[in-house]
Amino acid sequence: MPNSVPVSFEFFPPKTDAGYEKLLNVHSELKAADPEFFSVTYGAGGSTQERTISTVIELNQRGVQTAPHLSCIGATEATLTDLLDRYKDAGIRRIVALRGDLPSGMGGTGGDFRYAADLVRFIRERYDDTFKLEVAAYPEMHPQAPNFDRDVDNFVAKANAGANTAITQYFYSVDAYVHFVSEVRKRDCHIDIVPGIMPITQVSNLIRFSDACGADIPRWLRKQLEACGDDSARIQSIGLEVVSSLCRELINAGAPALHFYTMNRSEPSLAIIDRL
């Protein structure tokens, strides 16, 4: 893969000590790809949040920048300031700033923030340029957006609030990415928009994730994968070819980097990078 196209990798915080040890091994294996950074998804509240924080800080001490996901819905300025101060003191210099999902059972939005743009603005006003801020982008439209134009406008609002870079939801249509970037540029917004890449290794999980987050699996791909039945080797072979081809087309279309959703595994992402 051309050296001019950086890569990065996303983890989720493991729930067990065994999972944590596995994650450290995966982290070491992925470091061989010379990533620009790692990111760690957000666990809200209690022990889950504490495990997220400790995972972020531990990984950041292992030689590659680590960016915690930070969700603002339901949070207060005071609680986020405490957390951001803790990250700052630990040497974290990159944040993935998200709205997040409203915790189950909460009415209204709660807290001091409604949108990710509010969080980006708050961090910029409170911490200036201490953190590089990543935000989310949805080439196939956020599932809760009323229409595509409003969704693009909401994305541009995050950029105008002070975001440096964006990472997209995963997708399997280059046209969707190219169209989204084009619409963003028409609004005089020029931050980098990095495609999120989801390797294909297991069909039922992929379909479930995609249905939940609004990512489209093209009919031709879904039918091809479903026809594999329980043949995991065939599924992985098709997935490797399809996603490697997707990455090549994205690079040719001008994607500034690739961000891999690893599901805490190294082999699928490294296989794609090797193929490239």
Rosetta blueprint (number, residue, H / E / L):
1 M L
2 P L
3 N L
4 S L
5 V L
6 P L
7 V E
8 S E
9 F E
10 E E
11 F E
12 F L
13 P L
14 P L
15 K L
16 T L
17 D H
18 A H
19 G H
20 Y H
21 E H
22 K H
23 L H
24 L H
25 N H
26 V H
27 H H
28 S H
29 E H
30 L H
31 K H
32 A H
33 A H
34 D L
35 P L
36 E L
37 F E
38 F E
39 S E
40 V E
41 T L
42 Y L
43 G L
44 A L
45 G L
46 G H
47 S H
48 T H
49 Q H
50 E H
51 R H
52 T H
53 I H
54 S H
55 T H
56 V H
57 I H
58 E H
59 L H
60 N H
61 Q L
62 R L
63 G L
64 V L
65 Q L
66 T E
67 A E
68 P E
69 H E
70 L E
71 S E
72 C L
73 I L
74 G L
75 A L
76 T L
77 E H
78 A H
79 T H
80 L H
81 T H
82 D H
83 L H
84 L H
85 D H
86 R H
87 Y H
88 K H
89 D H
90 A L
91 G L
92 I L
93 R L
94 R E
95 I E
96 V E
97 A E
98 L E
99 R L
100 G L
101 D L
102 L L
103 P L
104 S L
105 G L
106 M L
107 G L
108 G L
109 T L
110 G L
111 G L
112 D L
113 F L
114 R L
115 Y L
116 A H
117 A H
118 D H
119 L H
120 V H
121 R H
122 F H
123 I H
124 R H
125 E H
126 R H
127 Y H
128 D L
129 D L
130 T L
131 F L
132 K E
133 L E
134 E E
135 V E
136 A E
137 A E
138 Y L
139 P L
140 E L
141 M L
142 H L
143 P L
144 Q L
145 A L
146 P L
147 N L
148 F H
149 D H
150 R H
151 D H
152 V H
153 D H
154 N H
155 F H
156 V H
157 A H
158 K H
159 A H
160 N H
161 A H
162 G L
163 A L
164 N L
165 T E
166 A E
167 I E
168 T E
169 Q E
170 Y E
171 F L
172 Y L
173 S L
174 V H
175 D H
176 A H
177 Y H
178 V H
179 H H
180 F H
181 V H
182 S H
183 E H
184 V H
185 R H
186 K H
187 R L
188 D L
189 C L
190 H L
191 I L
192 D E
193 I E
194 V E
195 P E
196 G E
197 I E
198 M L
199 P L
200 I L
201 T L
202 Q L
203 V H
204 S H
205 N H
206 L H
207 I H
208 R H
209 F H
210 S H
211 D H
212 A H
213 C H
214 G L
215 A L
216 D L
217 I L
218 P L
219 R H
220 W H
221 L H
222 R H
223 K H
224 Q H
225 L H
226 E H
227 A L
228 C L
229 G L
230 D L
231 D L
232 S H
233 A H
234 R H
235 I H
236 Q H
237 S H
238 I H
239 G H
240 L H
241 E H
242 V H
243 V H
244 S H
245 S H
246 L H
247 C H
248 R H
249 E H
250 L H
251 I H
252 N H
253 A L
254 G L
255 A L
256 P L
257 A L
258 L E
259 H E
260 F E
261 Y E
262 T L
263 M L
264 N L
265 R L
266 S L
267 E H
268 P H
269 S H
270 L H
271 A H
272 I H
273 I H
274 D H
275 R H
276 L L
